[in-house]
């Protein structure tokens, strides 16, 4: 094994995050270990933050990334990402409305007893 393969994954992610995308792709072809690093959410999250800044990572973006993965978020254009955030907010809003409606039904039912 070479020295790079023996490094902790977090260090390899830090190194890979400083490469251009072509080099990241080539590094992923070196071995299974490096393919795993190059496909990892840790690497793509770090790349996203490095390119967009931490302020661009809202709770909604984190929730979407949890569902689809940071690599997909990284390559998603801003309009697509905005649409996903809007959908998530609408979905959360409808869940909150349903919860409030269920609470009102329970309250009214108990009141009639």
N, C-alpha and C positions, 0 to 999 in steps of 0.2 A: 504494500500500500504506500501511496505517496503521502507526504506531509499534509497536504491540503485535505485529504480524505479523513485524516485523524483529528482534524480540528472540530470543536463543538459546532453543532448545526447553527447556533446563533451567530457565530463568527463567520461561517461560510455565507449565511444570509446577508450579513453586513458587507462582506466583500462583493457578493453578487449584486447587491443593490447599487454598487458604484459602477457597474458595467453598463454598456449600452445594450439595447434590447437584442441585437444580433448576437452579441457575446453571451448574453444570458441563455439564448436559445442554443448556442453551440455548447455552452457549459452543460446544459441538460442532456446533451448527447454523449457525454464522456462516460457516465456510469449510472447505475440505478440510483445510487446515493445522490448524485448531483441532479438527476432528473427529479427526484423527490424534493430537493431543495428548490429547484427552479419552478416547480409547480406548486410550491407551498403557499398557503395564505399569508404566512409571515413575510415572505419576500415581496409579494404583490401589494400587501398592505403598506409595507415600508416604501416601496416604489411610488405608490399612490400619494402617500404623505409627503415624500420628497419632491414630487412634481406639483402637488396642489396645495401644500401647506396643511398644517393641522387644523386650521380654522375651517377648511373646506370639508372636514370629516364630521358631519353632524350625526346625531343619534340615529336619524333616519337612514343615512348612508351606511352606518355601521350595521343596522338591522338588515338592510338589503344585501350587504356584503356577506352577512351571516347565512343568508338564503342562497345567494348565487355565487359567492366566492369573490375574493379581492381581485383576482386576475380579470374576471369579467367586468368588474367595476372599473379597473384601470383602463380597459380598452373601450368602455362605454363612453359615448360622447356626452357632453353636458346636457343636451336636450333630452336624450334618452334617460339620463340619470334623474333629471328634473321630473320627467313623467313618472318614473318609478317611485320617487319620493312622494309625488302627489297621490298616486294610487295607494301607497302605504298609509298616508294621512287619512285618505277617504275610508280605507279599510278599518283603521283604528277608530275613526269617528263613528262609523256605523256600529262597531262593537260597543262603544261607549253608549250610543243611543239605545241599542238593544238592552244593555245592562240597566240603564235608567228606566226603560219601559217595563222591564221585568220587575224592577223594584216598585214601580208605581202600581203594577197589577197586584203584587203581593200585599202592598199597603192597603189598597182598596178592598181586597178580599178579606183581609184580617179585620178591617174596619167594619164590614158588613156583618161579621159574626157576632 
